[in-house]
Amino acid sequence: MVHRVGIIGGGNISETHVRAAQTVADVQVAAIYGQARERVHRLAESCGARAYNDLNAFFDREQLDVVLIGSPSGLHATHGIEAARRGIHVLVEKPLDISTARADQLIAECERNGVQLGVFFQDRATPDFCRLKEMIERGELGRLLLASGRVKWYRPPEYYAHSRWRGTWALDGGGALINQAIHTVDLLLWLVGPVARVYARHATLLHDIEVEDTLVATLEFASGALGTLEAATSVYPGYPRRVEITGSQGTVIIEQSSVTAAHLRAGSQSWAANELSSGSATSPVVADASGHRRVLEDFLRAVETGGRPCCDGREGRRSLELVEALYFAARTGQPVSLVDRSAQHSAS
């Protein structure tokens, strides 16, 4: 079965989506829609697809099975809903949207129309993280005690200045937290479990933007474990993302996408050596599309079998809910209970 795929968006991440799709068997990139005419046409030519600058024409003239959405974050739900109403499966770049209210509309529309909804959180399909997830579930780290995520990256001024949407509340939904650090937020939730309470502070310390470029937070997990999170695009020259997870039986350290140390009471674990790259720490361009390829392959299996993607819409909502709580805590200077927020959501 050949899956006809449409791409929505013409920026850096859509180029990654195209590269990923081209490496998956039985996938044809049929059409690309975006508003940046030259970029969209150039990207379409690179993969033999048709280019569109009109969204209705993109949907009406093409018979698509799946859309990969890489438009500005604040348009993810809008574009996903349009696809779902036409019976097209939706795989969206992180975050699901910029608010849980919009995410809920997208989730409901996909469920109403019987189409799959997935989110590109490629850490969930990365070999080292999958192995670590299995170790935690088997209890090899013991009772989880402490987790930290550090996303101390750098973006030059032109990263924001040359974009109509980056660094805005309306289309980016925030700054370093929701755009750069949300992968790490999702990873902490996936590995350690739900968060019960948060405290946060944020500031715009370096860039001329309306959102934060620096944030620090404290997390209280529902299990009783504690955590910290640092998110920044203000840290020159930018350092690899680092996650440390400590349990009663040892500690595992992750840098970028690889485990660099695993020290357990039962004996240190052996991990294949991986070359460490600063990667996303210094550039928004995703050099390695293999993570996106694995997510796409997993999503297509879910489409074919009716199974569940590695990160479906409801899972993708969890990181967005935590981001919202962190922003609210930072604005008010008060701790925020996610238990209360979840109860309010369930009641509504």
Order of alpha helices (4+ residues) and beta strands (2+ residues): beta-alpha-beta-alpha-beta-alpha-beta-alpha-beta-alpha-beta-alpha-beta-alpha-alpha-beta-beta-beta-beta-beta-beta-alpha-alpha-beta-alpha
